[in-house]
Amino acid sequence: MIPSLSLDMGHSHLVYFWNKTGSTETPNGTYCYSTAQESTVLQGVTFGGVPTVLLLDVTCFLVIILIFSIIRRRFWDYGRIALVSENESLITDLFIYLWCSDEDIHERCGNDAIIYLHFQRHLICLLVIVSMLSLCVILPVNLSGGLLDKDPYSFGRTTIANLQTGNNLLWLHIIFAIIYLMLTVIFMRHHSRSVKHKEGVVRCTLFINGLPKNAKKSTIENHFREAYPSCTVEEVQICYDVAKLTHLYKERKKAMKNVAYYTDIFQRLGKRCFINTKPCGHFCCCDIRGCEREDAIDYYTKVSNKNLDEYLKEEEIIHNKPLGMVFVTLKEKSMATHILKDFNACKCQGCNCKGEPQPSTWSKELFISKWSAAYATHPEDICWNNLSVQGPKWWFRWFCINLLLFCGLFFLTTPSIIISTMDKFNVTKPIHYLNNPVVSQFFPTVLLWSFSALLPTIVYYSTLFELHWTKSGEHRIMMHKVYIFLIFMVLILPSLGLTSLDFFFRWVFDKASKSRIRLECVFLPDQGAFFVNYVIASSFIGNGMELLRLPGLMLYTIRMILARSSAERDNVKQHQAFQFEFGAMYAWTLCVFTVVMAYSITCPIIVPFGLIYLLLKHTVDRYNLYYAFLPAKLEKQIHFAAVNQALAAPILCLFWLFFFSLLRLGFKAPITLFTFLVLLIAIAVCLGYTCFGCLKHLSPRNYKVNHSSCIGKSLCLLHFVTWCLRVSEKLTAMLPGDQTVSLGWSPNASTYLVVMAMPTEENEYLL
């Protein structure tokens, strides 16, 4: 990602380019290659190395598919469908996958998966049109220029840098950039209108925060009945700190399943099993002091009873640990809308604008002026264990995590830091003498993809540690953070010839530096070749690795190694599937889409490879959603946020053309002024749309009242209680000797998996 990574041509091409354009400032012409002079990694190759990289990446993709077929056959328990299906061949899977419809995916994966795939289809259709326009119109126009040499193997001839300064065909590029922006808006608007998100009974329920922790359920009910006499309160559910209770329940559940597993073996085979209870104890081949083996049934029975005792103690005091949050369920959606409108409407008094909800006799006792109200999200979307972290504690945690994240990525924003360090120690010295596109183009693009896959993982886990209250909010924040980070790492910094955010801030705030030096790096003749190679690597190697799901396989392997017994290993097999990370996947897709759209005019060759990426990405995601991941229930805001984020791609394309016109023609040129005006209008419209979308809830007129009743009172009341509290009565009444069990087929054909017949959050996905 240093200039030697981003720019794929020799120094002689650079001198020729600046001589032809009439530049006389040597520092401007040589800055983008100042770092490359001592680099041993990249040198110029034929046509930017695109044919060689394409061949190598396709070969790697075929090898990955072969490895996937082997893993798929040897580790059939590695995936969600493996929990309830027989071991079928890869050919059978592909046959089922090719013939499965959206209805099948909706039934198995949920509505959010359909919206996500629908979004990808709109991007694919958009890139089909952009590919035809770029290849049939923009590419011939670029080739018609005579600024660069006539070498047919020169990648620079296909870029906008090949056009003369006074060529009127530059207007065509601006017009097509505007067309691309309009097409993006049309396709995204069509997708937004077609999104059908079922709100269900949750719109009858309000989530209210800021109550005093000693507030009683009856007091809250009386307040709403007096303050809003036209609204009927069906139920009030107070939130409690259930993090420890949930942990104890899960641990006891696993111990009970292990007891049932070994009890079944004893009943069938007539022998008792002994295990080493230390982590990785099954690797110990002899009984030595500290590694004694214990009877499996006795050990897990003790663990189960211990967790049960702690669970019952925690259950007795759980109602003494309220969180100051409550779910209020109304009879009709219109009633919930009326109350929410009253809370969120702005009423100005003097210089202060604040909400003044309807008072009651209990207003002062409940401190209603401190309340914040919103529609309740779906119960499956709530992170119940995270609700206990709130207020200053949550914000302090958020600040510390993001401060550490920013400091860690400030100097390590791009892989160029690693490449530069390798060059200093002459690690890559032999590559300099090879002068082969295999090592000069394939290696850096794969390295860039590897780091662009690794570093956002850090952002992903940092978002998890922030402890958001809802999965939708977690995914949405994750999508924004990963997308911004990837765009800086993959597109903006390397295009400007910068190596990290450290250099970026020094460039912005250092008055002695000249911005023109960096901006000229964007439009050197072979600048787009590296981004073409990156998109190719993402298409074949990136999508192939997503099919393998190596991070998940590594985590699965570690959990299997740490398991103490065969019963725990069966439990790992049953619970190794995870929910699909919509936030991270949206960010990945939009990152490559933004790179493609940003260079669709200046380097039109990149567009068909972007289309290939989206086609493969869509295919891989459909397969993973159907076979590998658990369904997720999210709010529609994350899908609309992805739509808004997609609009940044054509705006960046306009930015690139504005910089090009500014450097070639100056700010007073008609093309520059026109591009600048269009860019300002586009940014103003997009920001206005986004801001009004965020502030829409402040206006009462934006609430549409629906007089539909809630679907089933019992369903509404049951939903907004965490699942560990819903089973507490059954768990308390259940004795270890009276456990009801059911036998189910295990992914391992030689054993049977004994599952406790108790309603659990995890087992709901397996029914």
Secondary structure, 3 states (H helix, E strand, C coil): CCHHHHCCCCHHHHHHHHHHHCCCCHHHHHHHHCCHHHCCCCCCCHHHHHHHHHHHHHHHHHHHHHHHHHHHHHCCCCCCHHHCCCCCCHHHHHHHHHHCCHHHHHHHHCHHHHHHHHHHHHHHHHHHHHHHHHHHHHHHHHHHCCCCCCCCCCHHHHCHHHCCCCCCCHHHHHHHHHHHHHHHHHHHHHHHHHCCCCCHHHHHEEEEECCCCCCCHHHHHHHHHHHCCCCCEEEEEEEECCHHHHHHHHHHHHHHHHHHHHHHHHHHHCCCCEEECCCCHHHCCCCCCCCCEEEHHHHHHHHHHHHHHHHHHHHHHHHHCEEEEEEEEECEHHHHHHHHHHHHCCEEECCEEECCCCCCCCHHHHCHHHCEEEECCCHHHECHHHCCCCHHHHHHHHHHHHHHHHHHHHCCCCCHHHHHHHHHCCCCHHHHHHCCHHHHHHHHHHHHHHHHHHHHHHHHHHHHHCCCCEHHHHHHHHHHHHHHHHHHHHHHHHHCCCCCHHHHHHHHHCCCCCHHHHHHHHHCCCCHHHHHHHHHHHHHHHHHHHHHCHHHHHHHHHHHHHCCCHHHHHHHHHCCCCECCHHHHHHHHHHHHHHHHHCCCCCCCHHHHHHHHHHHHHHHHHHHHHHCCECCCCCCHHHHHHHHHHCHHHHHHHHHHHHHHHHHHCCCCHHHHHHHHHHHHHHHHHHHHHHHHHHHHHCHHHCCCCCCECCCHHHHHHHCCCHHHHCHHHHHHCCHHHCCEEEEECCCCCCEEEEECCCCCCHHHCC
